[in-house]
Amino acid sequence: MTEARALLTFALHLGEEVEPGRVRIRHKVTQSDLAAMAGVARESVSRTLGVWTRQKILEGSSRGGYVVHEARLQREAAAAE
C-alpha cells in the first residue's frame, strides 16, 4: 500500500467532507501510522507529505488534522501503482 492509499483509507474511515472533494481527518494520524500502514519508512512519509502540502493535495498537520483534496490524492495513488 502506498502512502496515498493509506491516507485515503484514513480519510474514508475517519474523515468528514468539509466541501465537495475535500475531506477533513480530525483524528491524530501520525507519520508513523501512515508509514506502518503503507509499509514504508517514516522518513519517506515525511518527504511525501511535504510534497503534497506544496502541491495543495494536503493541508494541516497531524496535530490539527489534515484536509485532503480527494481527487488529487486518488491520482497520486493511481500513479504509484
PyMOL Python script that loads the backbone (N, CA, C, O; Angstrom):
from pymol import cmd

cmd.read_pdbstr("""\
ATOM      1  N   MET A   1       0.859  -1.183   0.000  1.00  0.00           N
ATOM      2  CA  MET A   1       0.000   0.000   0.000  1.00  0.00           C
ATOM      3  C   MET A   1       0.895   1.233   0.000  1.00  0.00           C
ATOM      4  O   MET A   1       1.868   1.303   0.751  1.00  0.00           O
ATOM      5  N   THR A   2       0.570   2.176  -0.822  1.00  0.00           N
ATOM      6  CA  THR A   2       1.339   3.419  -0.893  1.00  0.00           C
ATOM      7  C   THR A   2       0.882   4.393   0.191  1.00  0.00           C
ATOM      8  O   THR A   2      -0.141   4.188   0.845  1.00  0.00           O
ATOM      9  N   GLU A   3       1.661   5.451   0.362  1.00  0.00           N
ATOM     10  CA  GLU A   3       1.269   6.495   1.314  1.00  0.00           C
ATOM     11  C   GLU A   3      -0.081   7.092   0.929  1.00  0.00           C
ATOM     12  O   GLU A   3      -0.909   7.377   1.794  1.00  0.00           O
ATOM     13  N   ALA A   4      -0.300   7.281  -0.379  1.00  0.00           N
ATOM     14  CA  ALA A   4      -1.561   7.865  -0.837  1.00  0.00           C
ATOM     15  C   ALA A   4      -2.736   6.961  -0.486  1.00  0.00           C
ATOM     16  O   ALA A   4      -3.759   7.441   0.001  1.00  0.00           O
ATOM     17  N   ARG A   5      -2.604   5.672  -0.725  1.00  0.00           N
ATOM     18  CA  ARG A   5      -3.679   4.726  -0.393  1.00  0.00           C
ATOM     19  C   ARG A   5      -3.929   4.705   1.118  1.00  0.00           C
ATOM     20  O   ARG A   5      -5.077   4.657   1.560  1.00  0.00           O
ATOM     21  N   ALA A   6      -2.859   4.741   1.900  1.00  0.00           N
ATOM     22  CA  ALA A   6      -3.011   4.732   3.359  1.00  0.00           C
ATOM     23  C   ALA A   6      -3.779   5.973   3.823  1.00  0.00           C
ATOM     24  O   ALA A   6      -4.681   5.873   4.655  1.00  0.00           O
ATOM     25  N   LEU A   7      -3.423   7.136   3.286  1.00  0.00           N
ATOM     26  CA  LEU A   7      -4.109   8.364   3.693  1.00  0.00           C
ATOM     27  C   LEU A   7      -5.558   8.366   3.209  1.00  0.00           C
ATOM     28  O   LEU A   7      -6.444   8.854   3.910  1.00  0.00           O
ATOM     29  N   LEU A   8      -5.804   7.826   2.022  1.00  0.00           N
ATOM     30  CA  LEU A   8      -7.182   7.711   1.534  1.00  0.00           C
ATOM     31  C   LEU A   8      -8.005   6.792   2.427  1.00  0.00           C
ATOM     32  O   LEU A   8      -9.187   7.045   2.656  1.00  0.00           O
ATOM     33  N   THR A   9      -7.393   5.735   2.929  1.00  0.00           N
ATOM     34  CA  THR A   9      -8.089   4.824   3.841  1.00  0.00           C
ATOM     35  C   THR A   9      -8.463   5.543   5.130  1.00  0.00           C
ATOM     36  O   THR A   9      -9.583   5.400   5.620  1.00  0.00           O
ATOM     37  N   PHE A  10      -7.528   6.317   5.682  1.00  0.00           N
ATOM     38  CA  PHE A  10      -7.839   7.110   6.876  1.00  0.00           C
ATOM     39  C   PHE A  10      -8.970   8.088   6.578  1.00  0.00           C
ATOM     40  O   PHE A  10      -9.877   8.254   7.393  1.00  0.00           O
ATOM     41  N   ALA A  11      -8.922   8.737   5.411  1.00  0.00           N
ATOM     42  CA  ALA A  11      -9.962   9.707   5.046  1.00  0.00           C
ATOM     43  C   ALA A  11     -11.321   9.029   4.928  1.00  0.00           C
ATOM     44  O   ALA A  11     -12.337   9.588   5.340  1.00  0.00           O
ATOM     45  N   LEU A  12     -11.337   7.840   4.372  1.00  0.00           N
ATOM     46  CA  LEU A  12     -12.586   7.105   4.204  1.00  0.00           C
ATOM     47  C   LEU A  12     -13.206   6.746   5.552  1.00  0.00           C
ATOM     48  O   LEU A  12     -14.412   6.897   5.748  1.00  0.00           O
ATOM     49  N   HIS A  13     -12.384   6.274   6.472  1.00  0.00           N
ATOM     50  CA  HIS A  13     -12.900   5.775   7.748  1.00  0.00           C
ATOM     51  C   HIS A  13     -13.003   6.835   8.843  1.00  0.00           C
ATOM     52  O   HIS A  13     -13.847   6.731   9.732  1.00  0.00           O
ATOM     53  N   LEU A  14     -12.149   7.851   8.779  1.00  0.00           N
ATOM     54  CA  LEU A  14     -12.112   8.837   9.865  1.00  0.00           C
ATOM     55  C   LEU A  14     -12.463  10.246   9.414  1.00  0.00           C
ATOM     56  O   LEU A  14     -12.546  11.159  10.236  1.00  0.00           O
ATOM     57  N   GLY A  15     -12.670  10.428   8.120  1.00  0.00           N
ATOM     58  CA  GLY A  15     -12.853  11.772   7.592  1.00  0.00           C
ATOM     59  C   GLY A  15     -14.300  12.202   7.497  1.00  0.00           C
ATOM     60  O   GLY A  15     -15.230  11.398   7.564  1.00  0.00           O
ATOM     61  N   GLU A  16     -14.448  13.508   7.338  1.00  0.00           N
ATOM     62  CA  GLU A  16     -15.760  14.101   7.095  1.00  0.00           C
ATOM     63  C   GLU A  16     -15.591  15.133   5.989  1.00  0.00           C
ATOM     64  O   GLU A  16     -14.629  15.902   5.984  1.00  0.00           O
ATOM     65  N   GLU A  17     -16.523  15.143   5.064  1.00  0.00           N
ATOM     66  CA  GLU A  17     -16.434  16.068   3.946  1.00  0.00           C
ATOM     67  C   GLU A  17     -16.685  17.489   4.437  1.00  0.00           C
ATOM     68  O   GLU A  17     -17.699  17.760   5.081  1.00  0.00           O
ATOM     69  N   VAL A  18     -15.756  18.395   4.131  1.00  0.00           N
ATOM     70  CA  VAL A  18     -15.914  19.789   4.530  1.00  0.00           C
ATOM     71  C   VAL A  18     -16.434  20.633   3.373  1.00  0.00           C
ATOM     72  O   VAL A  18     -17.043  21.682   3.584  1.00  0.00           O
ATOM     73  N   GLU A  19     -16.198  20.181   2.185  1.00  0.00           N
ATOM     74  CA  GLU A  19     -16.748  20.758   0.964  1.00  0.00           C
ATOM     75  C   GLU A  19     -16.536  19.709  -0.123  1.00  0.00           C
ATOM     76  O   GLU A  19     -15.746  18.784   0.065  1.00  0.00           O
ATOM     77  N   PRO A  20     -17.217  19.833  -1.238  1.00  0.00           N
ATOM     78  CA  PRO A  20     -17.089  18.796  -2.265  1.00  0.00           C
ATOM     79  C   PRO A  20     -15.629  18.520  -2.648  1.00  0.00           C
ATOM     80  O   PRO A  20     -14.897  19.422  -3.055  1.00  0.00           O
ATOM     81  N   GLY A  21     -15.228  17.255  -2.507  1.00  0.00           N
ATOM     82  CA  GLY A  21     -13.880  16.853  -2.887  1.00  0.00           C
ATOM     83  C   GLY A  21     -12.819  17.060  -1.836  1.00  0.00           C
ATOM     84  O   GLY A  21     -11.659  16.709  -2.055  1.00  0.00           O
ATOM     85  N   ARG A  22     -13.187  17.625  -0.691  1.00  0.00           N
ATOM     86  CA  ARG A  22     -12.204  17.864   0.382  1.00  0.00           C
ATOM     87  C   ARG A  22     -12.699  17.219   1.667  1.00  0.00           C
ATOM     88  O   ARG A  22     -13.832  17.437   2.098  1.00  0.00           O
ATOM     89  N   VAL A  23     -11.825  16.418   2.269  1.00  0.00           N
ATOM     90  CA  VAL A  23     -12.173  15.649   3.458  1.00  0.00           C
ATOM     91  C   VAL A  23     -11.244  16.033   4.593  1.00  0.00           C
ATOM     92  O   VAL A  23     -10.027  16.083   4.417  1.00  0.00           O
ATOM     93  N   ARG A  24     -11.820  16.307   5.772  1.00  0.00           N
ATOM     94  CA  ARG A  24     -11.025  16.613   6.964  1.00  0.00           C
ATOM     95  C   ARG A  24     -10.908  15.360   7.820  1.00  0.00           C
ATOM     96  O   ARG A  24     -11.897  14.696   8.128  1.00  0.00           O
ATOM     97  N   ILE A  25      -9.657  15.057   8.198  1.00  0.00           N
ATOM     98  CA  ILE A  25      -9.384  13.969   9.130  1.00  0.00           C
ATOM     99  C   ILE A  25      -9.034  14.634  10.451  1.00  0.00           C
ATOM    100  O   ILE A  25      -7.934  15.162  10.610  1.00  0.00           O
ATOM    101  N   ARG A  26      -9.957  14.610  11.389  1.00  0.00           N
ATOM    102  CA  ARG A  26      -9.743  15.290  12.671  1.00  0.00           C
ATOM    103  C   ARG A  26      -8.918  14.452  13.646  1.00  0.00           C
ATOM    104  O   ARG A  26      -8.270  15.003  14.537  1.00  0.00           O
ATOM    105  N   HIS A  27      -8.933  13.154  13.493  1.00  0.00           N
ATOM    106  CA  HIS A  27      -8.183  12.290  14.400  1.00  0.00           C
ATOM    107  C   HIS A  27      -6.687  12.443  14.151  1.00  0.00           C
ATOM    108  O   HIS A  27      -6.252  12.724  13.034  1.00  0.00           O
ATOM    109  N   LYS A  28      -5.934  12.259  15.183  1.00  0.00           N
ATOM    110  CA  LYS A  28      -4.488  12.368  15.061  1.00  0.00           C
ATOM    111  C   LYS A  28      -3.965  11.174  14.258  1.00  0.00           C
ATOM    112  O   LYS A  28      -4.077  10.023  14.682  1.00  0.00           O
ATOM    113  N   VAL A  29      -3.401  11.470  13.112  1.00  0.00           N
ATOM    114  CA  VAL A  29      -2.786  10.460  12.257  1.00  0.00           C
ATOM    115  C   VAL A  29      -1.315  10.835  12.163  1.00  0.00           C
ATOM    116  O   VAL A  29      -0.970  11.859  11.573  1.00  0.00           O
ATOM    117  N   THR A  30      -0.459  10.025  12.733  1.00  0.00           N
ATOM    118  CA  THR A  30       0.966  10.352  12.745  1.00  0.00           C
ATOM    119  C   THR A  30       1.651   9.829  11.491  1.00  0.00           C
ATOM    120  O   THR A  30       1.125   8.974  10.778  1.00  0.00           O
ATOM    121  N   GLN A  31       2.831  10.364  11.245  1.00  0.00           N
ATOM    122  CA  GLN A  31       3.634   9.874  10.133  1.00  0.00           C
ATOM    123  C   GLN A  31       3.971   8.402  10.342  1.00  0.00           C
ATOM    124  O   GLN A  31       4.046   7.638   9.380  1.00  0.00           O
ATOM    125  N   SER A  32       4.172   8.006  11.585  1.00  0.00           N
ATOM    126  CA  SER A  32       4.459   6.605  11.887  1.00  0.00           C
ATOM    127  C   SER A  32       3.261   5.709  11.561  1.00  0.00           C
ATOM    128  O   SER A  32       3.429   4.594  11.069  1.00  0.00           O
ATOM    129  N   ASP A  33       2.045   6.210  11.840  1.00  0.00           N
ATOM    130  CA  ASP A  33       0.835   5.457  11.489  1.00  0.00           C
ATOM    131  C   ASP A  33       0.772   5.224   9.984  1.00  0.00           C
ATOM    132  O   ASP A  33       0.546   4.103   9.527  1.00  0.00           O
ATOM    133  N   LEU A  34       0.973   6.297   9.219  1.00  0.00           N
ATOM    134  CA  LEU A  34       0.927   6.184   7.765  1.00  0.00           C
ATOM    135  C   LEU A  34       2.034   5.273   7.239  1.00  0.00           C
ATOM    136  O   LEU A  34       1.811   4.474   6.329  1.00  0.00           O
ATOM    137  N   ALA A  35       3.222   5.398   7.816  1.00  0.00           N
ATOM    138  CA  ALA A  35       4.348   4.570   7.383  1.00  0.00           C
ATOM    139  C   ALA A  35       4.076   3.093   7.632  1.00  0.00           C
ATOM    140  O   ALA A  35       4.347   2.253   6.774  1.00  0.00           O
ATOM    141  N   ALA A  36       3.542   2.780   8.806  1.00  0.00           N
ATOM    142  CA  ALA A  36       3.246   1.382   9.131  1.00  0.00           C
ATOM    143  C   ALA A  36       2.183   0.819   8.197  1.00  0.00           C
ATOM    144  O   ALA A  36       2.286  -0.321   7.745  1.00  0.00           O
ATOM    145  N   MET A  37       1.182   1.605   7.914  1.00  0.00           N
ATOM    146  CA  MET A  37       0.108   1.153   7.041  1.00  0.00           C
ATOM    147  C   MET A  37       0.585   0.987   5.597  1.00  0.00           C
ATOM    148  O   MET A  37       0.164   0.063   4.902  1.00  0.00           O
ATOM    149  N   ALA A  38       1.461   1.885   5.152  1.00  0.00           N
ATOM    150  CA  ALA A  38       1.949   1.851   3.778  1.00  0.00           C
ATOM    151  C   ALA A  38       3.135   0.911   3.595  1.00  0.00           C
ATOM    152  O   ALA A  38       3.487   0.556   2.470  1.00  0.00           O
ATOM    153  N   GLY A  39       3.752   0.508   4.710  1.00  0.00           N
ATOM    154  CA  GLY A  39       4.912  -0.379   4.625  1.00  0.00           C
ATOM    155  C   GLY A  39       6.172   0.327   4.143  1.00  0.00           C
ATOM    156  O   GLY A  39       6.989  -0.253   3.428  1.00  0.00           O
ATOM    157  N   VAL A  40       6.317   1.593   4.547  1.00  0.00           N
ATOM    158  CA  VAL A  40       7.488   2.377   4.176  1.00  0.00           C
ATOM    159  C   VAL A  40       8.081   3.012   5.431  1.00  0.00           C
ATOM    160  O   VAL A  40       7.497   2.939   6.512  1.00  0.00           O
ATOM    161  N   ALA A  41       9.243   3.633   5.273  1.00  0.00           N
ATOM    162  CA  ALA A  41       9.889   4.315   6.399  1.00  0.00           C
ATOM    163  C   ALA A  41       9.161   5.623   6.712  1.00  0.00           C
ATOM    164  O   ALA A  41       8.587   6.253   5.824  1.00  0.00           O
ATOM    165  N   ARG A  42       9.191   6.020   7.983  1.00  0.00           N
ATOM    166  CA  ARG A  42       8.558   7.263   8.394  1.00  0.00           C
ATOM    167  C   ARG A  42       9.156   8.448   7.649  1.00  0.00           C
ATOM    168  O   ARG A  42       8.441   9.396   7.323  1.00  0.00           O
ATOM    169  N   GLU A  43      10.440   8.408   7.381  1.00  0.00           N
ATOM    170  CA  GLU A  43      11.106   9.490   6.676  1.00  0.00           C
ATOM    171  C   GLU A  43      10.534   9.668   5.272  1.00  0.00           C
ATOM    172  O   GLU A  43      10.415  10.790   4.780  1.00  0.00           O
ATOM    173  N   SER A  44      10.182   8.559   4.635  1.00  0.00           N
ATOM    174  CA  SER A  44       9.567   8.610   3.310  1.00  0.00           C
ATOM    175  C   SER A  44       8.210   9.305   3.382  1.00  0.00           C
ATOM    176  O   SER A  44       7.866  10.103   2.511  1.00  0.00           O
ATOM    177  N   VAL A  45       7.449   8.998   4.419  1.00  0.00           N
ATOM    178  CA  VAL A  45       6.146   9.643   4.617  1.00  0.00           C
ATOM    179  C   VAL A  45       6.338  11.140   4.839  1.00  0.00           C
ATOM    180  O   VAL A  45       5.584  11.948   4.297  1.00  0.00           O
ATOM    181  N   SER A  46       7.316  11.505   5.612  1.00  0.00           N
ATOM    182  CA  SER A  46       7.590  12.913   5.887  1.00  0.00           C
ATOM    183  C   SER A  46       7.865  13.671   4.590  1.00  0.00           C
ATOM    184  O   SER A  46       7.317  14.751   4.372  1.00  0.00           O
ATOM    185  N   ARG A  47       8.711  13.107   3.731  1.00  0.00           N
ATOM    186  CA  ARG A  47       9.016  13.748   2.443  1.00  0.00           C
ATOM    187  C   ARG A  47       7.766  13.848   1.572  1.00  0.00           C
ATOM    188  O   ARG A  47       7.503  14.886   0.965  1.00  0.00           O
ATOM    189  N   THR A  48       7.006  12.765   1.517  1.00  0.00           N
ATOM    190  CA  THR A  48       5.807  12.729   0.683  1.00  0.00           C
ATOM    191  C   THR A  48       4.780  13.748   1.158  1.00  0.00           C
ATOM    192  O   THR A  48       4.193  14.455   0.338  1.00  0.00           O
ATOM    193  N   LEU A  49       4.554  13.837   2.462  1.00  0.00           N
ATOM    194  CA  LEU A  49       3.594  14.811   2.994  1.00  0.00           C
ATOM    195  C   LEU A  49       4.035  16.236   2.678  1.00  0.00           C
ATOM    196  O   LEU A  49       3.202  17.100   2.404  1.00  0.00           O
ATOM    197  N   GLY A  50       5.338  16.482   2.715  1.00  0.00           N
ATOM    198  CA  GLY A  50       5.858  17.803   2.356  1.00  0.00           C
ATOM    199  C   GLY A  50       5.566  18.154   0.902  1.00  0.00           C
ATOM    200  O   GLY A  50       5.171  19.277   0.589  1.00  0.00           O
ATOM    201  N   VAL A  51       5.764  17.180   0.022  1.00  0.00           N
ATOM    202  CA  VAL A  51       5.467  17.394  -1.400  1.00  0.00           C
ATOM    203  C   VAL A  51       3.979  17.660  -1.583  1.00  0.00           C
ATOM    204  O   VAL A  51       3.598  18.594  -2.289  1.00  0.00           O
ATOM    205  N   TRP A  52       3.146  16.857  -0.962  1.00  0.00           N
ATOM    206  CA  TRP A  52       1.696  17.023  -1.101  1.00  0.00           C
ATOM    207  C   TRP A  52       1.220  18.362  -0.539  1.00  0.00           C
ATOM    208  O   TRP A  52       0.283  18.959  -1.070  1.00  0.00           O
ATOM    209  N   THR A  53       1.847  18.828   0.512  1.00  0.00           N
ATOM    210  CA  THR A  53       1.484  20.129   1.078  1.00  0.00           C
ATOM    211  C   THR A  53       1.815  21.234   0.082  1.00  0.00           C
ATOM    212  O   THR A  53       1.012  22.142  -0.131  1.00  0.00           O
ATOM    213  N   ARG A  54       2.988  21.159  -0.524  1.00  0.00           N
ATOM    214  CA  ARG A  54       3.374  22.165  -1.520  1.00  0.00           C
ATOM    215  C   ARG A  54       2.465  22.116  -2.748  1.00  0.00           C
ATOM    216  O   ARG A  54       2.211  23.147  -3.370  1.00  0.00           O
ATOM    217  N   GLN A  55       1.978  20.935  -3.097  1.00  0.00           N
ATOM    218  CA  GLN A  55       1.102  20.771  -4.255  1.00  0.00           C
ATOM    219  C   GLN A  55      -0.374  21.012  -3.921  1.00  0.00           C
ATOM    220  O   GLN A  55      -1.238  20.880  -4.788  1.00  0.00           O
ATOM    221  N   LYS A  56      -0.657  21.361  -2.674  1.00  0.00           N
ATOM    222  CA  LYS A  56      -2.031  21.634  -2.208  1.00  0.00           C
ATOM    223  C   LYS A  56      -2.930  20.394  -2.271  1.00  0.00           C
ATOM    224  O   LYS A  56      -4.150  20.513  -2.390  1.00  0.00           O
ATOM    225  N   ILE A  57      -2.329  19.217  -2.191  1.00  0.00           N
ATOM    226  CA  ILE A  57      -3.100  17.979  -2.090  1.00  0.00           C
ATOM    227  C   ILE A  57      -3.527  17.783  -0.641  1.00  0.00           C
ATOM    228  O   ILE A  57      -4.564  17.183  -0.359  1.00  0.00           O
ATOM    229  N   LEU A  58      -2.712  18.299   0.266  1.00  0.00           N
ATOM    230  CA  LEU A  58      -2.901  18.106   1.692  1.00  0.00           C
ATOM    231  C   LEU A  58      -2.675  19.435   2.405  1.00  0.00           C
ATOM    232  O   LEU A  58      -1.774  20.197   2.054  1.00  0.00           O
ATOM    233  N   GLU A  59      -3.510  19.703   3.413  1.00  0.00           N
ATOM    234  CA  GLU A  59      -3.341  20.892   4.246  1.00  0.00           C
ATOM    235  C   GLU A  59      -3.396  20.448   5.705  1.00  0.00           C
ATOM    236  O   GLU A  59      -4.003  19.425   6.022  1.00  0.00           O
ATOM    237  N   GLY A  60      -2.775  21.202   6.576  1.00  0.00           N
ATOM    238  CA  GLY A  60      -2.855  20.923   8.003  1.00  0.00           C
ATOM    239  C   GLY A  60      -1.683  20.115   8.510  1.00  0.00           C
ATOM    240  O   GLY A  60      -0.620  20.057   7.890  1.00  0.00           O
ATOM    241  N   SER A  61      -1.907  19.488   9.665  1.00  0.00           N
ATOM    242  CA  SER A  61      -0.858  18.705  10.313  1.00  0.00           C
ATOM    243  C   SER A  61      -1.490  17.575  11.107  1.00  0.00           C
ATOM    244  O   SER A  61      -2.710  17.517  11.262  1.00  0.00           O
ATOM    245  N   SER A  62      -0.652  16.679  11.608  1.00  0.00           N
ATOM    246  CA  SER A  62      -1.177  15.561  12.392  1.00  0.00           C
ATOM    247  C   SER A  62      -1.832  16.053  13.678  1.00  0.00           C
ATOM    248  O   SER A  62      -2.771  15.428  14.171  1.00  0.00           O
ATOM    249  N   ARG A  63      -1.350  17.160  14.224  1.00  0.00           N
ATOM    250  CA  ARG A  63      -1.935  17.691  15.465  1.00  0.00           C
ATOM    251  C   ARG A  63      -3.300  18.321  15.238  1.00  0.00           C
ATOM    252  O   ARG A  63      -4.249  18.033  15.967  1.00  0.00           O
ATOM    253  N   GLY A  64      -3.401  19.177  14.233  1.00  0.00           N
ATOM    254  CA  GLY A  64      -4.643  19.903  13.994  1.00  0.00           C
ATOM    255  C   GLY A  64      -5.605  19.188  13.071  1.00  0.00           C
ATOM    256  O   GLY A  64      -6.762  19.586  12.942  1.00  0.00           O
ATOM    257  N   GLY A  65      -5.139  18.153  12.440  1.00  0.00           N
ATOM    258  CA  GLY A  65      -5.957  17.427  11.479  1.00  0.00           C
ATOM    259  C   GLY A  65      -5.592  17.793  10.059  1.00  0.00           C
ATOM    260  O   GLY A  65      -5.153  18.908   9.780  1.00  0.00           O
ATOM    261  N   TYR A  66      -5.774  16.860   9.185  1.00  0.00           N
ATOM    262  CA  TYR A  66      -5.475  17.061   7.774  1.00  0.00           C
ATOM    263  C   TYR A  66      -6.746  17.346   7.001  1.00  0.00           C
ATOM    264  O   TYR A  66      -7.819  16.852   7.347  1.00  0.00           O
ATOM    265  N   VAL A  67      -6.621  18.145   5.950  1.00  0.00           N
ATOM    266  CA  VAL A  67      -7.672  18.293   4.948  1.00  0.00           C
ATOM    267  C   VAL A  67      -7.071  17.757   3.656  1.00  0.00           C
ATOM    268  O   VAL A  67      -6.024  18.216   3.200  1.00  0.00           O
ATOM    269  N   VAL A  68      -7.751  16.782   3.082  1.00  0.00           N
ATOM    270  CA  VAL A  68      -7.252  16.075   1.912  1.00  0.00           C
ATOM    271  C   VAL A  68      -8.082  16.469   0.692  1.00  0.00           C
ATOM    272  O   VAL A  68      -9.312  16.467   0.739  1.00  0.00           O
ATOM    273  N   HIS A  69      -7.399  16.804  -0.395  1.00  0.00           N
ATOM    274  CA  HIS A  69      -8.072  17.012  -1.679  1.00  0.00           C
ATOM    275  C   HIS A  69      -8.157  15.624  -2.305  1.00  0.00           C
ATOM    276  O   HIS A  69      -7.185  15.114  -2.864  1.00  0.00           O
ATOM    277  N   GLU A  70      -9.336  15.028  -2.199  1.00  0.00           N
ATOM    278  CA  GLU A  70      -9.518  13.615  -2.502  1.00  0.00           C
ATOM    279  C   GLU A  70      -9.150  13.231  -3.938  1.00  0.00           C
ATOM    280  O   GLU A  70      -8.433  12.250  -4.134  1.00  0.00           O
ATOM    281  N   ALA A  71      -9.611  13.959  -4.929  1.00  0.00           N
ATOM    282  CA  ALA A  71      -9.348  13.600  -6.325  1.00  0.00           C
ATOM    283  C   ALA A  71      -7.855  13.643  -6.633  1.00  0.00           C
ATOM    284  O   ALA A  71      -7.336  12.764  -7.321  1.00  0.00           O
ATOM    285  N   ARG A  72      -7.175  14.650  -6.132  1.00  0.00           N
ATOM    286  CA  ARG A  72      -5.719  14.746  -6.370  1.00  0.00           C
ATOM    287  C   ARG A  72      -4.984  13.599  -5.693  1.00  0.00           C
ATOM    288  O   ARG A  72      -4.047  13.035  -6.258  1.00  0.00           O
ATOM    289  N   LEU A  73      -5.413  13.254  -4.475  1.00  0.00           N
ATOM    290  CA  LEU A  73      -4.754  12.158  -3.766  1.00  0.00           C
ATOM    291  C   LEU A  73      -5.033  10.825  -4.464  1.00  0.00           C
ATOM    292  O   LEU A  73      -4.162   9.955  -4.492  1.00  0.00           O
ATOM    293  N   GLN A  74      -6.208  10.654  -5.015  1.00  0.00           N
ATOM    294  CA  GLN A  74      -6.516   9.442  -5.765  1.00  0.00           C
ATOM    295  C   GLN A  74      -5.644   9.335  -7.002  1.00  0.00           C
ATOM    296  O   GLN A  74      -5.221   8.238  -7.367  1.00  0.00           O
ATOM    297  N   ARG A  75      -5.370  10.463  -7.655  1.00  0.00           N
ATOM    298  CA  ARG A  75      -4.455  10.453  -8.810  1.00  0.00           C
ATOM    299  C   ARG A  75      -3.052  10.048  -8.376  1.00  0.00           C
ATOM    300  O   ARG A  75      -2.375   9.304  -9.086  1.00  0.00           O
ATOM    301  N   GLU A  76      -2.609  10.532  -7.217  1.00  0.00           N
ATOM    302  CA  GLU A  76      -1.293  10.148  -6.701  1.00  0.00           C
ATOM    303  C   GLU A  76      -1.251   8.648  -6.444  1.00  0.00           C
ATOM    304  O   GLU A  76      -0.261   7.987  -6.755  1.00  0.00           O
ATOM    305  N   ALA A  77      -2.323   8.115  -5.879  1.00  0.00           N
ATOM    306  CA  ALA A  77      -2.376   6.682  -5.586  1.00  0.00           C
ATOM    307  C   ALA A  77      -2.344   5.872  -6.877  1.00  0.00           C
ATOM    308  O   ALA A  77      -1.651   4.857  -6.956  1.00  0.00           O
ATOM    309  N   ALA A  78      -3.081   6.309  -7.878  1.00  0.00           N
ATOM    310  CA  ALA A  78      -3.110   5.590  -9.158  1.00  0.00           C
ATOM    311  C   ALA A  78      -1.751   5.645  -9.857  1.00  0.00           C
ATOM    312  O   ALA A  78      -1.326   4.672 -10.480  1.00  0.00           O
ATOM    313  N   ALA A  79      -1.082   6.778  -9.750  1.00  0.00           N
ATOM    314  CA  ALA A  79       0.242   6.927 -10.383  1.00  0.00           C
ATOM    315  C   ALA A  79       1.291   6.048  -9.725  1.00  0.00           C
ATOM    316  O   ALA A  79       2.252   5.636 -10.375  1.00  0.00           O
ATOM    317  N   ALA A  80       1.117   5.759  -8.451  1.00  0.00           N
ATOM    318  CA  ALA A  80       2.087   4.953  -7.705  1.00  0.00           C
ATOM    319  C   ALA A  80       1.935   3.462  -7.965  1.00  0.00           C
ATOM    320  O   ALA A  80       2.815   2.678  -7.610  1.00  0.00           O
ATOM    321  N   GLU A  81       0.831   3.063  -8.578  1.00  0.00           N
ATOM    322  CA  GLU A  81       0.613   1.634  -8.813  1.00  0.00           C
ATOM    323  C   GLU A  81       1.271   1.156 -10.062  1.00  0.00           C
ATOM    324  O   GLU A  81       1.178  -0.025 -10.396  1.00  0.00           O
TER     325      GLU A  81
END
""", "prot")
cmd.dss("prot")
cmd.show_as("cartoon", "prot")
cmd.util.cbc("prot")
cmd.orient("prot")
